[in-house]
Amino acid sequence: MVAVQLYAMEWGTESLCKLLNKALKSDRQDERNPWLPYLQLFRAGVERLPSFKG
């Protein structure tokens, strides 16, 4: 869950979500690969969130 919270936090101009999204949009695999462990934690956190009905 901490990985999800970090993604949502605002850190000014260089927030985690902006850095991650920039890397994921890159055509270069060497820019995306360092994020794989974080993405695994993020996915595990998202899977633990309760279902939203609204």
N, C-alpha and C positions, 0 to 999 in steps of 0.2 A: 504494500500500500504506500510505502514511503516513495517509491519510484513514481507513482501516480501523482502524489503531492508535489514532488520536485518538478515534474513536468508542468504542473499548473501554476507554480509560483512565478511571480513577476520579479525579475532581477534588473529591471531597467532595459537598456537596449539589447543586451546580450543574454536573454533568458534561455533556460535550458531548452524550451520548446522551439525557439528560433534556431538555436544551434543544431538540434537534432533534425528538425525539418530541412534545414539547409544541407546537412550531410545526406539525408535520405533522398533528396532530389538530385544529388550529384551523380554524374555518370561514372565516377571513379569509385571502385570497390574499396580502395585503401582509405577512403574517407568515411565509408559506411561501416566497415568491419569493427572499428573500435567501439561502436555503439551496440553491438550484438549482446554483450552481457547485460547492459542496461535494459535493452528491449525485452530480454527474457524476464527480468524482474518486473518490468512494466506490465507485461502480459499476465504474469502471475497475479499481480495486484488487481488488474482489471477483472480477471476471472473471479476474484473474491468479492467484488462489489455486489451488493444486492441488486436484484432485478428492478428496473424502473418501470412503473406503470403510470402513465400520465397523459 
